[in-house]
Amino acid sequence: MEKDSKAIQRTLNVQKKNDLEALYGAKYVGEATDLPPEDEADWLDYIAEFERQCEANGRISVRDFMGDPLLPTLASIPALELHETLQRVLALLMENSIEIHFDREVTDAEAYRFITDELFEVEIDNVRIEGLHDIFVYSEFHPEGDHRRNEIKG
């Protein structure tokens, strides 16, 4: 009986893949034979929901995705409050499933400037699905040889 239900689920998964291909141009290469069909069905549902939201909602700036938070300018933050203010902004980003990886040391001032001046203007898919995160890496914006931004002290 269990074998029959797995075979039925595999057939349903093939139909889901065909639907995703027809609706969104998805391409599937090979067969995930070691993946349980129930897990594959969940994954295909996840992909379908992502594509549906992308199509319906388009793209949006990180700032607007977060609800256009009112944040103080870097120049207006007292030096002794900068670290705490940065931590609040990082927490707000995480609440909105946005992560930043600073893969090298930057000052609090540079991190805050990067987030509020650069990252907030980046466009992302306007999609909210539990477990889905937008992840940004600082060095992708400022490669190791780009020292212009690291001159800000904080």
C-alpha positions as CSV (number, residue, x, y, z in Angstrom):
1,M,0.0,0.0,0.0
2,E,2.8,2.4,0.9
3,K,4.5,1.6,-2.4
4,D,1.3,2.5,-4.3
5,S,1.0,5.9,-2.5
6,K,4.6,6.7,-3.3
7,A,4.0,5.8,-7.0
8,I,0.9,8.1,-7.0
9,Q,2.8,10.9,-5.4
10,R,5.6,10.6,-7.9
11,T,3.0,10.8,-10.7
12,L,1.5,13.9,-9.1
13,N,5.0,15.4,-8.8
14,V,5.6,14.9,-12.5
15,Q,2.3,16.8,-13.1
16,K,3.5,19.6,-10.8
17,K,6.8,19.8,-12.6
18,N,4.9,20.0,-16.0
19,D,2.7,22.8,-14.6
20,L,5.7,24.8,-13.3
21,E,7.4,24.4,-16.7
22,A,4.3,25.5,-18.6
23,L,3.5,28.4,-16.2
24,Y,7.0,29.7,-15.4
25,G,9.5,28.1,-17.7
26,A,11.0,25.9,-15.0
27,K,13.4,23.3,-16.2
28,Y,14.1,20.0,-14.4
29,V,17.2,18.0,-15.3
30,G,17.4,14.4,-14.2
31,E,15.4,12.7,-11.6
32,A,15.8,13.0,-7.8
33,T,15.3,9.3,-7.1
34,D,16.7,9.4,-3.6
35,L,14.3,12.2,-2.5
36,P,11.1,10.9,-0.9
37,P,8.2,11.8,-3.1
38,E,6.4,13.6,-0.2
39,D,9.5,15.8,0.3
40,E,9.7,16.5,-3.4
41,A,6.0,17.5,-3.4
42,D,6.6,19.9,-0.6
43,W,9.6,21.4,-2.4
44,L,7.6,21.8,-5.7
45,D,4.8,23.5,-3.7
46,Y,7.4,25.9,-2.2
47,I,8.7,26.7,-5.7
48,A,5.2,27.2,-7.1
49,E,4.4,29.6,-4.2
50,F,7.6,31.5,-4.8
51,E,6.9,31.8,-8.5
52,R,3.3,32.9,-7.8
53,Q,4.4,35.6,-5.5
54,C,7.1,36.8,-7.8
55,E,4.7,37.1,-10.6
56,A,2.0,38.8,-8.5
57,N,4.2,41.1,-6.5
58,G,7.3,41.9,-8.7
59,R,10.4,43.5,-7.2
60,I,10.8,46.1,-4.5
61,S,13.6,47.9,-2.8
62,V,14.9,46.5,0.5
63,R,13.8,49.7,2.2
64,D,10.2,49.4,1.0
65,F,10.2,45.6,1.7
66,M,10.9,46.5,5.3
67,G,8.1,49.1,5.4
68,D,10.2,52.2,4.8
69,P,11.6,52.4,8.4
70,L,12.5,55.9,9.6
71,L,16.1,55.7,10.6
72,P,18.5,58.4,11.7
73,T,21.2,59.5,9.4
74,L,24.7,58.3,10.2
75,A,25.8,61.8,11.0
76,S,23.0,62.4,13.5
77,I,23.9,59.3,15.6
78,P,26.1,60.0,18.7
79,A,29.2,57.9,18.6
80,L,28.3,56.1,21.8
81,E,24.9,55.1,20.4
82,L,26.1,53.9,17.0
83,H,26.7,50.2,17.9
84,E,23.3,49.9,19.6
85,T,21.6,51.6,16.6
86,L,23.3,49.3,14.2
87,Q,22.2,46.3,16.2
88,R,18.6,47.5,16.0
89,V,18.8,47.9,12.2
90,L,20.4,44.4,11.9
91,A,17.6,43.0,14.0
92,L,15.0,44.7,11.8
93,L,16.6,43.2,8.8
94,M,16.4,39.8,10.3
95,E,12.8,40.3,11.2
96,N,12.2,40.8,7.5
97,S,14.3,37.7,6.5
98,I,17.2,39.8,5.2
99,E,20.7,38.8,6.2
100,I,24.0,40.6,5.7
101,H,27.3,38.8,6.0
102,F,30.2,41.1,6.7
103,D,32.9,38.7,5.6
104,R,35.6,41.1,6.7
105,E,35.9,43.6,9.5
106,V,34.2,46.9,8.9
107,T,33.5,49.7,11.4
108,D,30.0,50.2,12.8
109,A,29.8,53.4,10.9
110,E,30.6,51.7,7.6
111,A,28.1,48.9,8.3
112,Y,25.4,51.4,9.0
113,R,26.2,53.5,6.0
114,F,26.3,50.4,3.8
115,I,22.9,49.3,5.0
116,T,21.1,52.6,4.9
117,D,22.8,54.1,1.8
118,E,23.3,51.1,-0.4
119,L,21.5,48.0,0.7
120,F,18.2,49.7,1.2
121,E,18.2,50.7,-2.5
122,V,18.8,47.2,-3.8
123,E,15.8,45.6,-5.4
124,I,14.7,42.1,-4.3
125,D,11.7,39.9,-5.1
126,N,8.7,41.0,-3.1
127,V,8.2,37.5,-1.7
128,R,7.5,36.5,1.8
129,I,7.6,32.7,2.4
130,E,8.6,31.2,5.8
131,G,12.2,30.1,5.7
132,L,13.1,32.1,2.7
133,H,15.9,34.7,3.3
134,D,17.6,37.3,1.1
135,I,21.3,37.0,1.9
136,F,23.8,39.7,1.0
137,V,27.6,39.6,1.3
138,Y,29.4,42.9,1.9
139,S,32.4,42.0,-0.2
140,E,30.1,41.4,-3.3
141,F,29.4,45.2,-3.1
142,H,32.9,46.2,-2.0
143,P,35.6,43.7,-3.1
144,E,38.7,43.4,-0.9
145,G,40.6,46.0,-3.0
146,D,37.9,48.6,-2.6
147,H,39.2,50.7,0.4
148,R,37.2,53.8,-0.4
149,R,34.4,52.9,2.0
150,N,36.6,51.7,4.8
151,E,37.9,55.1,5.5
152,I,34.8,56.0,7.6
153,K,35.7,55.8,11.3
154,G,33.3,54.8,13.9
